[in-house]
Amino acid sequence: MKHFIQECIKTLGVEKNTTSHSEKYISAIGVFISMAGCYMITQYSLSDESAHLFVASMAASAVLLFAIPHGALSQPWPLIMGNILSAIIGVTCYQYLGSTLLSACIATSVSVLVMYYLGCLHPPGGATAFFAVTSGADAHALGFDFVWMVIAANIACLLTVAVLYNGLFHWRRYPAHLFKMMDEKTNNVSAVNLADSEPSFGISEENIIAALQQTNSFVDVAPEELIAIFESASQHAETARLEKEALMQRILQKRNQKIKSLKRKKIAGRIPFNRSLSKAS
């Protein structure tokens, strides 16, 4: 029964969250700041009703940027191009097919296809394409200006807040690659491309990419992040092994010392007895 419950939990995707309480609050505060900025920007171009709907799409992007700042889907290229391309596709579908269910479905599906091929897959982009088709008359009246006046302005707000806010905490890397390079320079470590170096556990970036290709599914983690995780896990395992060996050595040393002590006591106890025998004889 216990095994069945564990399998059900795994099937549902319930995983243990390893983030600290402070990390959770930091993410929530970042989302709050960015959403306040996006809503104020959107109100200048759209009505309150349309602004509420559109900011919901930006909220999804904010979750990625502040809860998963080092994720592959959260980086600047997916954020910028994923939303802008989806908005362009959405506006185009509305102008040619109108605000219909078919038009919205086509806009969303085509945006996902384009994002896949251009390497900028960003889930909120689908919502952006859908909104561009089904939004109110004020958004439709803007035409392609909607892309620049609303989408680009909100993206600029999200990106600025994400870079500045996440930059306050050294463990929150955004953009991930930029902060990695800065850390290497700070630590006086030469910036070496992972593709040209071999990790200590023998898995290169090419191996990671090949394994990801075999899965034939998008995984929200960059090969560099996977290598860093494997490297950290390898170091942790090595440290645990060394600590275990050191503990065993200490136990053996104490055991040997105890045995030697018992032998000395045994020998010391025999000496007077032997002497007494010699005197008696």
Phi and psi restraints in degrees (value plus and minus 20) as a CYANA .aco file:
   2 LYS   PHI     -83.4   -43.4
   2 LYS   PSI     -61.5   -21.5
   3 HIS   PHI     -84.1   -44.1
   3 HIS   PSI     -59.0   -19.0
   4 PHE   PHI     -83.0   -43.0
   4 PHE   PSI     -62.9   -22.9
   5 ILE   PHI     -84.5   -44.5
   5 ILE   PSI     -61.3   -21.3
   6 GLN   PHI     -83.5   -43.5
   6 GLN   PSI     -59.5   -19.5
   7 GLU   PHI     -86.9   -46.9
   7 GLU   PSI     -58.1   -18.1
   8 CYS   PHI     -83.3   -43.3
   8 CYS   PSI     -60.8   -20.8
   9 ILE   PHI     -83.5   -43.5
   9 ILE   PSI     -62.9   -22.9
  10 LYS   PHI     -86.6   -46.6
  10 LYS   PSI     -57.8   -17.8
  11 THR   PHI     -84.7   -44.7
  11 THR   PSI     -58.3   -18.3
  12 LEU   PHI     -93.6   -53.6
  12 LEU   PSI     -33.5     6.5
  13 GLY   PHI      64.2   104.2
  13 GLY   PSI       1.0    41.0
  14 VAL   PHI     -97.8   -57.8
  14 VAL   PSI      97.5   137.5
  15 GLU   PHI    -144.3  -104.3
  15 GLU   PSI     132.7   172.7
  16 LYS   PHI     -91.9   -51.9
  16 LYS   PSI     106.7   146.7
  17 ASN   PHI    -104.9   -64.9
  17 ASN   PSI     100.0   140.0
  18 THR   PHI    -115.0   -75.0
  18 THR   PSI     -20.3    19.7
  19 THR   PHI     -95.2   -55.2
  19 THR   PSI     129.8   169.8
  20 SER   PHI     -98.2   -58.2
  20 SER   PSI     148.1   188.1
  21 HIS   PHI     -84.1   -44.1
  21 HIS   PSI     -58.8   -18.8
  22 SER   PHI     -83.5   -43.5
  22 SER   PSI     -58.1   -18.1
  23 GLU   PHI     -84.4   -44.4
  23 GLU   PSI     -59.1   -19.1
  24 LYS   PHI     -83.5   -43.5
  24 LYS   PSI     -63.7   -23.7
  25 TYR   PHI     -89.0   -49.0
  25 TYR   PSI     -56.5   -16.5
  26 ILE   PHI     -81.7   -41.7
  26 ILE   PSI     -63.1   -23.1
  27 SER   PHI     -83.0   -43.0
  27 SER   PSI     -64.2   -24.2
  28 ALA   PHI     -84.4   -44.4
  28 ALA   PSI     -60.4   -20.4
  29 ILE   PHI     -86.5   -46.5
  29 ILE   PSI     -59.6   -19.6
  30 GLY   PHI     -81.7   -41.7
  30 GLY   PSI     -61.3   -21.3
  31 VAL   PHI     -83.8   -43.8
  31 VAL   PSI     -61.6   -21.6
  32 PHE   PHI     -79.7   -39.7
  32 PHE   PSI     -67.3   -27.3
  33 ILE   PHI     -83.4   -43.4
  33 ILE   PSI     -66.3   -26.3
  34 SER   PHI     -87.0   -47.0
  34 SER   PSI     -58.2   -18.2
  35 MET   PHI     -87.9   -47.9
  35 MET   PSI     -56.6   -16.6
  36 ALA   PHI     -82.6   -42.6
  36 ALA   PSI     -62.0   -22.0
  37 GLY   PHI     -86.9   -46.9
  37 GLY   PSI     -63.2   -23.2
  38 CYS   PHI     -83.5   -43.5
  38 CYS   PSI     -60.3   -20.3
  39 TYR   PHI     -87.1   -47.1
  39 TYR   PSI     -61.2   -21.2
  40 MET   PHI     -85.3   -45.3
  40 MET   PSI     -57.9   -17.9
  41 ILE   PHI     -86.5   -46.5
  41 ILE   PSI     -64.0   -24.0
  42 THR   PHI     -86.6   -46.6
  42 THR   PSI     -52.9   -12.9
  43 GLN   PHI     -82.5   -42.5
  43 GLN   PSI     -44.2    -4.2
  44 TYR   PHI     -90.4   -50.4
  44 TYR   PSI     -47.0    -7.0
  45 SER   PHI    -129.6   -89.6
  45 SER   PSI     -48.4    -8.4
  46 LEU   PHI    -141.4  -101.4
  46 LEU   PSI     141.0   181.0
  47 SER   PHI     -90.3   -50.3
  47 SER   PSI     148.4   188.4
  48 ASP   PHI     -80.0   -40.0
  48 ASP   PSI     -60.7   -20.7
  49 GLU   PHI     -84.4   -44.4
  49 GLU   PSI     -66.6   -26.6
  50 SER   PHI     -88.2   -48.2
  50 SER   PSI     -56.6   -16.6
  51 ALA   PHI     -82.2   -42.2
  51 ALA   PSI     -60.2   -20.2
  52 HIS   PHI     -80.9   -40.9
  52 HIS   PSI     -64.1   -24.1
  53 LEU   PHI     -88.1   -48.1
  53 LEU   PSI     -62.2   -22.2
  54 PHE   PHI     -90.3   -50.3
  54 PHE   PSI     -61.2   -21.2
  55 VAL   PHI     -83.0   -43.0
  55 VAL   PSI     -45.8    -5.8
  56 ALA   PHI     -80.9   -40.9
  56 ALA   PSI     -56.8   -16.8
  57 SER   PHI     -86.3   -46.3
  57 SER   PSI     -62.6   -22.6
  58 MET   PHI     -87.4   -47.4
  58 MET   PSI     -48.2    -8.2
  59 ALA   PHI     -82.9   -42.9
  59 ALA   PSI     -56.0   -16.0
  60 ALA   PHI     -83.9   -43.9
  60 ALA   PSI     -59.8   -19.8
  61 SER   PHI     -84.9   -44.9
  61 SER   PSI     -58.1   -18.1
  62 ALA   PHI     -83.4   -43.4
  62 ALA   PSI     -57.6   -17.6
  63 VAL   PHI     -79.9   -39.9
  63 VAL   PSI     -62.5   -22.5
  64 LEU   PHI     -86.1   -46.1
  64 LEU   PSI     -64.2   -24.2
  65 LEU   PHI     -88.9   -48.9
  65 LEU   PSI     -51.7   -11.7
  66 PHE   PHI    -129.1   -89.1
  66 PHE   PSI     -42.5    -2.5
  67 ALA   PHI    -114.0   -74.0
  67 ALA   PSI     -50.2   -10.2
  68 ILE   PHI    -151.8  -111.8
  68 ILE   PSI      43.0    83.0
  69 PRO   PHI     -84.2   -44.2
  69 PRO   PSI     -41.4    -1.4
  70 HIS   PHI    -121.1   -81.1
  70 HIS   PSI     -14.3    25.7
  71 GLY   PHI     -92.3   -52.3
  71 GLY   PSI     134.1   174.1
  72 ALA   PHI     -84.5   -44.5
  72 ALA   PSI     -54.4   -14.4
  73 LEU   PHI     -97.3   -57.3
  73 LEU   PSI     -31.3     8.7
  74 SER   PHI    -117.0   -77.0
  74 SER   PSI     -27.5    12.5
  75 GLN   PHI     -91.2   -51.2
  75 GLN   PSI     142.6   182.6
  76 PRO   PHI     -75.3   -35.3
  76 PRO   PSI     -61.9   -21.9
  77 TRP   PHI     -81.4   -41.4
  77 TRP   PSI     -71.1   -31.1
  78 PRO   PHI     -80.7   -40.7
  78 PRO   PSI     -60.6   -20.6
  79 LEU   PHI     -80.9   -40.9
  79 LEU   PSI     -69.5   -29.5
  80 ILE   PHI     -92.9   -52.9
  80 ILE   PSI     -78.7   -38.7
  81 MET   PHI     -93.3   -53.3
  81 MET   PSI     -53.3   -13.3
  82 GLY   PHI     -80.2   -40.2
  82 GLY   PSI     -61.9   -21.9
  83 ASN   PHI     -99.2   -59.2
  83 ASN   PSI     -62.7   -22.7
  84 ILE   PHI     -87.2   -47.2
  84 ILE   PSI     -67.1   -27.1
  85 LEU   PHI     -82.2   -42.2
  85 LEU   PSI     -60.4   -20.4
  86 SER   PHI     -84.9   -44.9
  86 SER   PSI     -58.4   -18.4
  87 ALA   PHI     -85.9   -45.9
  87 ALA   PSI     -61.9   -21.9
  88 ILE   PHI     -82.2   -42.2
  88 ILE   PSI     -63.0   -23.0
  89 ILE   PHI     -84.3   -44.3
  89 ILE   PSI     -61.4   -21.4
  90 GLY   PHI     -83.7   -43.7
  90 GLY   PSI     -65.1   -25.1
  91 VAL   PHI     -83.7   -43.7
  91 VAL   PSI     -60.8   -20.8
  92 THR   PHI     -82.5   -42.5
  92 THR   PSI     -65.1   -25.1
  93 CYS   PHI     -82.9   -42.9
  93 CYS   PSI     -57.8   -17.8
  94 TYR   PHI     -86.2   -46.2
  94 TYR   PSI     -62.4   -22.4
  95 GLN   PHI     -86.6   -46.6
  95 GLN   PSI     -50.9   -10.9
  96 TYR   PHI    -118.1   -78.1
  96 TYR   PSI     -49.9    -9.9
  97 LEU   PHI    -137.4   -97.4
  97 LEU   PSI     -26.2    13.8
  98 GLY   PHI      59.7    99.7
  98 GLY   PSI    -198.1  -158.1
  99 SER   PHI    -109.8   -69.8
  99 SER   PSI      53.7    93.7
 100 THR   PHI    -140.0  -100.0
 100 THR   PSI     145.9   185.9
 101 LEU   PHI     -82.6   -42.6
 101 LEU   PSI     -61.5   -21.5
 102 LEU   PHI     -81.5   -41.5
 102 LEU   PSI     -63.5   -23.5
 103 SER   PHI     -82.6   -42.6
 103 SER   PSI     -62.9   -22.9
 104 ALA   PHI     -85.4   -45.4
 104 ALA   PSI     -61.0   -21.0
 105 CYS   PHI     -86.8   -46.8
 105 CYS   PSI     -60.7   -20.7
 106 ILE   PHI     -84.4   -44.4
 106 ILE   PSI     -64.5   -24.5
 107 ALA   PHI     -80.1   -40.1
 107 ALA   PSI     -63.9   -23.9
 108 THR   PHI     -87.7   -47.7
 108 THR   PSI     -65.9   -25.9
 109 SER   PHI     -87.8   -47.8
 109 SER   PSI     -60.9   -20.9
 110 VAL   PHI     -86.9   -46.9
 110 VAL   PSI     -57.9   -17.9
 111 SER   PHI     -82.6   -42.6
 111 SER   PSI     -59.3   -19.3
 112 VAL   PHI     -84.2   -44.2
 112 VAL   PSI     -62.0   -22.0
 113 LEU   PHI     -82.5   -42.5
 113 LEU   PSI     -65.3   -25.3
 114 VAL   PHI     -84.9   -44.9
 114 VAL   PSI     -62.5   -22.5
 115 MET   PHI     -82.6   -42.6
 115 MET   PSI     -57.4   -17.4
 116 TYR   PHI     -79.5   -39.5
 116 TYR   PSI     -71.4   -31.4
 117 TYR   PHI     -90.4   -50.4
 117 TYR   PSI     -47.9    -7.9
 118 LEU   PHI    -115.6   -75.6
 118 LEU   PSI     -14.9    25.1
 119 GLY   PHI      46.0    86.0
 119 GLY   PSI      13.2    53.2
 120 CYS   PHI    -150.2  -110.2
 120 CYS   PSI      21.1    61.1
 121 LEU   PHI     -83.1   -43.1
 121 LEU   PSI     101.3   141.3
 122 HIS   PHI    -162.3  -122.3
 122 HIS   PSI      85.9   125.9
 123 PRO   PHI     -68.3   -28.3
 123 PRO   PSI     -63.7   -23.7
 124 PRO   PHI     -81.5   -41.5
 124 PRO   PSI     -37.1     2.9
 125 GLY   PHI     -80.4   -40.4
 125 GLY   PSI     -55.5   -15.5
 126 GLY   PHI     -81.7   -41.7
 126 GLY   PSI     -61.1   -21.1
 127 ALA   PHI     -86.7   -46.7
 127 ALA   PSI     -54.9   -14.9
 128 THR   PHI     -84.3   -44.3
 128 THR   PSI     -63.5   -23.5
 129 ALA   PHI     -83.9   -43.9
 129 ALA   PSI     -62.9   -22.9
 130 PHE   PHI     -83.2   -43.2
 130 PHE   PSI     -62.4   -22.4
 131 PHE   PHI     -86.3   -46.3
 131 PHE   PSI     -57.6   -17.6
 132 ALA   PHI     -80.9   -40.9
 132 ALA   PSI     -47.2    -7.2
 133 VAL   PHI    -107.8   -67.8
 133 VAL   PSI     -61.2   -21.2
 134 THR   PHI    -120.3   -80.3
 134 THR   PSI     -18.0    22.0
 135 SER   PHI     -89.4   -49.4
 135 SER   PSI     158.5   198.5
 136 GLY   PHI     -96.0   -56.0
 136 GLY   PSI    -199.8  -159.8
 137 ALA   PHI     -84.1   -44.1
 137 ALA   PSI     -50.9   -10.9
 138 ASP   PHI     -85.2   -45.2
 138 ASP   PSI     -59.5   -19.5
 139 ALA   PHI     -91.2   -51.2
 139 ALA   PSI     -59.4   -19.4
 140 HIS   PHI     -85.8   -45.8
 140 HIS   PSI     -53.4   -13.4
 141 ALA   PHI     -87.5   -47.5
 141 ALA   PSI     -45.4    -5.4
 142 LEU   PHI     -92.4   -52.4
 142 LEU   PSI     -43.6    -3.6
 143 GLY   PHI      42.7    82.7
 143 GLY   PSI    -156.0  -116.0
 144 PHE   PHI     -94.2   -54.2
 144 PHE   PSI     -31.5     8.5
 145 ASP   PHI     -85.2   -45.2
 145 ASP   PSI     -41.3    -1.3
 146 PHE   PHI     -77.9   -37.9
 146 PHE   PSI     -55.2   -15.2
 147 VAL   PHI     -84.1   -44.1
 147 VAL   PSI     -61.9   -21.9
 148 TRP   PHI    -109.8   -69.8
 148 TRP   PSI     -60.4   -20.4
 149 MET   PHI     -96.2   -56.2
 149 MET   PSI     -49.2    -9.2
 150 VAL   PHI    -132.2   -92.2
 150 VAL   PSI     -78.4   -38.4
 151 ILE   PHI     -83.3   -43.3
 151 ILE   PSI     -75.1   -35.1
 152 ALA   PHI     -82.0   -42.0
 152 ALA   PSI     -58.1   -18.1
 153 ALA   PHI     -85.3   -45.3
 153 ALA   PSI     -61.7   -21.7
 154 ASN   PHI     -88.6   -48.6
 154 ASN   PSI     -58.7   -18.7
 155 ILE   PHI     -83.6   -43.6
 155 ILE   PSI     -61.8   -21.8
 156 ALA   PHI     -80.5   -40.5
 156 ALA   PSI     -60.3   -20.3
 157 CYS   PHI     -83.9   -43.9
 157 CYS   PSI     -68.8   -28.8
 158 LEU   PHI     -80.7   -40.7
 158 LEU   PSI     -64.4   -24.4
 159 LEU   PHI     -86.8   -46.8
 159 LEU   PSI     -61.9   -21.9
 160 THR   PHI     -84.0   -44.0
 160 THR   PSI     -68.0   -28.0
 161 VAL   PHI     -84.0   -44.0
 161 VAL   PSI     -60.3   -20.3
 162 ALA   PHI     -82.9   -42.9
 162 ALA   PSI     -64.5   -24.5
 163 VAL   PHI     -86.5   -46.5
 163 VAL   PSI     -67.1   -27.1
 164 LEU   PHI     -91.3   -51.3
 164 LEU   PSI     -65.8   -25.8
 165 TYR   PHI     -91.1   -51.1
 165 TYR   PSI     -69.3   -29.3
 166 ASN   PHI     -84.0   -44.0
 166 ASN   PSI     -48.2    -8.2
 167 GLY   PHI     -87.1   -47.1
 167 GLY   PSI     -35.6     4.4
 168 LEU   PHI     -91.8   -51.8
 168 LEU   PSI     -37.5     2.5
 169 PHE   PHI    -142.0  -102.0
 169 PHE   PSI      97.0   137.0
 170 HIS   PHI     -83.0   -43.0
 170 HIS   PSI     -43.8    -3.8
 171 TRP   PHI    -107.9   -67.9
 171 TRP   PSI     -26.2    13.8
 172 ARG   PHI    -121.3   -81.3
 172 ARG   PSI      77.6   117.6
 173 ARG   PHI    -109.3   -69.3
 173 ARG   PSI      95.2   135.2
 174 TYR   PHI    -173.7  -133.7
 174 TYR   PSI     102.9   142.9
 175 PRO   PHI     -83.0   -43.0
 175 PRO   PSI     126.6   166.6
 176 ALA   PHI     -79.2   -39.2
 176 ALA   PSI     -66.7   -26.7
 177 HIS   PHI     -89.8   -49.8
 177 HIS   PSI     -58.6   -18.6
 178 LEU   PHI     -82.8   -42.8
 178 LEU   PSI     -65.4   -25.4
 179 PHE   PHI     -91.3   -51.3
 179 PHE   PSI     -47.5    -7.5
 180 LYS   PHI     -86.0   -46.0
 180 LYS   PSI     -62.3   -22.3
 181 MET   PHI     -84.6   -44.6
 181 MET   PSI     -59.1   -19.1
 182 MET   PHI     -85.4   -45.4
 182 MET   PSI     -59.7   -19.7
 183 ASP   PHI     -84.3   -44.3
 183 ASP   PSI     -58.6   -18.6
 184 GLU   PHI     -84.8   -44.8
 184 GLU   PSI     -60.9   -20.9
 185 LYS   PHI     -88.1   -48.1
 185 LYS   PSI     -58.8   -18.8
 186 THR   PHI     -84.2   -44.2
 186 THR   PSI     -57.9   -17.9
 187 ASN   PHI    -108.0   -68.0
 187 ASN   PSI     -11.0    29.0
 188 ASN   PHI      36.6    76.6
 188 ASN   PSI      18.0    58.0
 189 VAL   PHI    -126.3   -86.3
 189 VAL   PSI     112.2   152.2
 190 SER   PHI     -85.4   -45.4
 190 SER   PSI     117.1   157.1
 191 ALA   PHI     -94.0   -54.0
 191 ALA   PSI      83.5   123.5
 192 VAL   PHI    -129.3   -89.3
 192 VAL   PSI     110.0   150.0
 193 ASN   PHI     -88.0   -48.0
 193 ASN   PSI     110.5   150.5
 194 LEU   PHI     -81.0   -41.0
 194 LEU   PSI     -43.9    -3.9
 195 ALA   PHI     -89.0   -49.0
 195 ALA   PSI     -43.1    -3.1
 196 ASP   PHI    -118.9   -78.9
 196 ASP   PSI     -20.1    19.9
 197 SER   PHI    -143.2  -103.2
 197 SER   PSI     133.8   173.8
 198 GLU   PHI    -129.9   -89.9
 198 GLU   PSI      98.7   138.7
 199 PRO   PHI     -80.1   -40.1
 199 PRO   PSI     141.0   181.0
 200 SER   PHI     -84.9   -44.9
 200 SER   PSI     -44.4    -4.4
 201 PHE   PHI    -113.3   -73.3
 201 PHE   PSI     -13.8    26.2
 202 GLY   PHI      65.4   105.4
 202 GLY   PSI      -8.1    31.9
 203 ILE   PHI    -130.7   -90.7
 203 ILE   PSI     102.2   142.2
 204 SER   PHI    -117.6   -77.6
 204 SER   PSI     153.2   193.2
 205 GLU   PHI     -84.2   -44.2
 205 GLU   PSI     -54.6   -14.6
 206 GLU   PHI     -82.5   -42.5
 206 GLU   PSI     -57.6   -17.6
 207 ASN   PHI     -84.3   -44.3
 207 ASN   PSI     -60.7   -20.7
 208 ILE   PHI     -85.0   -45.0
 208 ILE   PSI     -65.5   -25.5
 209 ILE   PHI     -81.8   -41.8
 209 ILE   PSI     -61.6   -21.6
 210 ALA   PHI     -83.1   -43.1
 210 ALA   PSI     -60.6   -20.6
 211 ALA   PHI     -86.5   -46.5
 211 ALA   PSI     -59.4   -19.4
 212 LEU   PHI     -86.1   -46.1
 212 LEU   PSI     -56.1   -16.1
 213 GLN   PHI     -86.5   -46.5
 213 GLN   PSI     -54.0   -14.0
 214 GLN   PHI     -87.8   -47.8
 214 GLN   PSI     -48.3    -8.3
 215 THR   PHI     -90.4   -50.4
 215 THR   PSI     -43.3    -3.3
 216 ASN   PHI      34.7    74.7
 216 ASN   PSI      16.0    56.0
 217 SER   PHI    -170.2  -130.2
 217 SER   PSI     127.7   167.7
 218 PHE   PHI     -95.5   -55.5
 218 PHE   PSI     111.5   151.5
 219 VAL   PHI    -136.9   -96.9
 219 VAL   PSI     108.4   148.4
 220 ASP   PHI     -99.7   -59.7
 220 ASP   PSI      41.3    81.3
 221 VAL   PHI    -178.9  -138.9
 221 VAL   PSI     116.9   156.9
 222 ALA   PHI     -99.0   -59.0
 222 ALA   PSI     131.5   171.5
 223 PRO   PHI     -75.0   -35.0
 223 PRO   PSI     -57.3   -17.3
 224 GLU   PHI     -81.8   -41.8
 224 GLU   PSI     -60.0   -20.0
 225 GLU   PHI     -85.4   -45.4
 225 GLU   PSI     -61.0   -21.0
 226 LEU   PHI     -82.7   -42.7
 226 LEU   PSI     -61.9   -21.9
 227 ILE   PHI     -83.1   -43.1
 227 ILE   PSI     -61.8   -21.8
 228 ALA   PHI     -82.8   -42.8
 228 ALA   PSI     -59.7   -19.7
 229 ILE   PHI     -86.0   -46.0
 229 ILE   PSI     -65.3   -25.3
 230 PHE   PHI     -83.4   -43.4
 230 PHE   PSI     -60.3   -20.3
 231 GLU   PHI     -82.9   -42.9
 231 GLU   PSI     -63.9   -23.9
 232 SER   PHI     -84.5   -44.5
 232 SER   PSI     -61.7   -21.7
 233 ALA   PHI     -84.4   -44.4
 233 ALA   PSI     -58.9   -18.9
 234 SER   PHI     -84.3   -44.3
 234 SER   PSI     -63.4   -23.4
 235 GLN   PHI     -84.7   -44.7
 235 GLN   PSI     -59.1   -19.1
 236 HIS   PHI     -83.3   -43.3
 236 HIS   PSI     -63.2   -23.2
 237 ALA   PHI     -84.6   -44.6
 237 ALA   PSI     -59.8   -19.8
 238 GLU   PHI     -86.0   -46.0
 238 GLU   PSI     -61.6   -21.6
 239 THR   PHI     -82.7   -42.7
 239 THR   PSI     -63.2   -23.2
 240 ALA   PHI     -82.5   -42.5
 240 ALA   PSI     -59.1   -19.1
 241 ARG   PHI     -84.7   -44.7
 241 ARG   PSI     -64.4   -24.4
 242 LEU   PHI     -84.7   -44.7
 242 LEU   PSI     -59.7   -19.7
 243 GLU   PHI     -85.1   -45.1
 243 GLU   PSI     -58.4   -18.4
 244 LYS   PHI     -86.7   -46.7
 244 LYS   PSI     -62.1   -22.1
 245 GLU   PHI     -84.4   -44.4
 245 GLU   PSI     -60.9   -20.9
 246 ALA   PHI     -83.8   -43.8
 246 ALA   PSI     -59.4   -19.4
 247 LEU   PHI     -84.3   -44.3
 247 LEU   PSI     -62.7   -22.7
 248 MET   PHI     -84.0   -44.0
 248 MET   PSI     -58.5   -18.5
 249 GLN   PHI     -84.2   -44.2
 249 GLN   PSI     -61.4   -21.4
 250 ARG   PHI     -84.6   -44.6
 250 ARG   PSI     -59.6   -19.6
 251 ILE   PHI     -84.5   -44.5
 251 ILE   PSI     -63.2   -23.2
 252 LEU   PHI     -85.4   -45.4
 252 LEU   PSI     -59.7   -19.7
 253 GLN   PHI     -83.1   -43.1
 253 GLN   PSI     -64.1   -24.1
 254 LYS   PHI     -83.7   -43.7
 254 LYS   PSI     -59.0   -19.0
 255 ARG   PHI     -84.5   -44.5
 255 ARG   PSI     -64.7   -24.7
 256 ASN   PHI     -83.8   -43.8
 256 ASN   PSI     -61.0   -21.0
 257 GLN   PHI     -83.1   -43.1
 257 GLN   PSI     -59.1   -19.1
 258 LYS   PHI     -86.6   -46.6
 258 LYS   PSI     -61.5   -21.5
 259 ILE   PHI     -83.2   -43.2
 259 ILE   PSI     -64.3   -24.3
 260 LYS   PHI     -83.0   -43.0
 260 LYS   PSI     -58.8   -18.8
 261 SER   PHI     -84.6   -44.6
 261 SER   PSI     -62.3   -22.3
 262 LEU   PHI     -84.5   -44.5
 262 LEU   PSI     -59.1   -19.1
 263 LYS   PHI     -83.7   -43.7
 263 LYS   PSI     -62.3   -22.3
 264 ARG   PHI     -83.1   -43.1
 264 ARG   PSI     -60.4   -20.4
 265 LYS   PHI     -86.1   -46.1
 265 LYS   PSI     -58.3   -18.3
 266 LYS   PHI     -85.9   -45.9
 266 LYS   PSI     -62.2   -22.2
 267 ILE   PHI     -86.9   -46.9
 267 ILE   PSI     -62.7   -22.7
 268 ALA   PHI     -83.0   -43.0
 268 ALA   PSI     -52.6   -12.6
 269 GLY   PHI     -94.5   -54.5
 269 GLY   PSI     -43.2    -3.2
 270 ARG   PHI    -103.4   -63.4
 270 ARG   PSI     -47.5    -7.5
 271 ILE   PHI     -80.6   -40.6
 271 ILE   PSI     -71.5   -31.5
 272 PRO   PHI     -80.3   -40.3
 272 PRO   PSI     -55.8   -15.8
 273 PHE   PHI     -85.1   -45.1
 273 PHE   PSI     -61.4   -21.4
 274 ASN   PHI     -87.5   -47.5
 274 ASN   PSI     -61.1   -21.1
 275 ARG   PHI     -83.0   -43.0
 275 ARG   PSI     -59.9   -19.9
 276 SER   PHI     -85.5   -45.5
 276 SER   PSI     -54.5   -14.5
 277 LEU   PHI     -86.7   -46.7
 277 LEU   PSI     -61.8   -21.8
 278 SER   PHI     -85.4   -45.4
 278 SER   PSI     -58.6   -18.6
 279 LYS   PHI     -88.4   -48.4
 279 LYS   PSI     -56.5   -16.5
 280 ALA   PHI     -86.2   -46.2
 280 ALA   PSI     -55.1   -15.1
